[in-house]
């Protein structure tokens, strides 16, 4: 390293070209991260809104629940965004002939890949922090909010004209609910508990605190109760004033402590539990969760070795095919790792073998593609394979075309 580079504070192996490639990678990566994360969250938000509305819980809780999901989806979004950023950067270099100019001037692809692997290491560390420490707490927070807002949600804070499943077999709806949420009009209650179907309708209803001040009771006025038991004649009761025979909790009971599931444990807690004589979960589940989190994060470091040779092509057709191959490789890795994790949880083989094995396979394939496909842009085992498929498809088309022409002529 020269004195000039030292004066400018340039890191070893991180010169002008490396900074240029890094900038080309970071811009689409950050954009992709926002798009992928927003897409994943939006799909889940729609389901959360449905769940909250069906339970009669305040819809504003969707923001708290969505925030609790961010660490979980970051674990999916960060690797995907990084892969897209690397692919976009080298595709641009290839299509603009910049990459050929760099190679012809003596710059190696490896020198351009090293800073990207350094970025991958930083992203891997962030991903390990998120999945290993933030996600367990946010996952527990998500379940805690659902417990307090959905499982025990109906305290007459229900939207009008909406059927609310209060608890097993009990459904409540009202035509009108005032701003306080305590005064109802046009009440309908269906209770199927204990094998007895009871339908209750009332002109009006009011939620009020029980005499002991611990629960809520529903006082109904001007209504009818219809009871229908199997093998018996239905019975009808008309009333002017009736206190419904079931009460509702003012507040949800305390949620269970964190750690009821191995996914709610941090990496340190997983390691500690694995060392316990009587762990909170089976050792095989704890081990599978511990190793899979580390493997998923480490895989990010080696993504440039897989993506760079697949993006080094100047032909648009090959670029699209190679992008599909890259996406298929990442999906295959995730599925194989998930299968290995499941098999490890069932105790069919040690977790380190079934989780680190897929990572070793990904590294081997990536290293093979990188060492055999970076000397000449666009010339790799994958591109040659796709070229052969294209040639076979073209030959098949030429062979079949005369048949269609003769058939068309015969019909004419």
ABEGO torsion letter per residue (X at the ends): XBAAAAAAGBBBGBBAAAAAAAAAAAAAAAAAAAAAAAAAAAAAAAAAAAAAAAAGBBAAAAAAAAAAAAAAAAAAAAAAAAAAAAAAAAAAAAAAGAAAAAAAAGBBAAAAAAAAAAAAAAAAAAAAAAAAAAAAAAAAAAAAAAAAAAAAABAGABBBGBBBBABBGBBBBBABBBAAGABBBGBBBBBABGGBBBBBBBABBBBBBBAAGABBBBBBBGBBBBBBBBGBBBBBBBBABBBBABBBBABBBBBBBBGABAAABBAAAAAAAAABABBABBAAAAAAAAAAAAAAAAAAAAAAAAAAAAABBABAAAAAAAAAAAAAAAAAAAAAAAAAAAAAAAGABBAAAAAAAAAAAAAAAAAAAAAAAAABBGBBAAAAAAAAAAAAAAAAAAAAAAAAAAAAAAAX
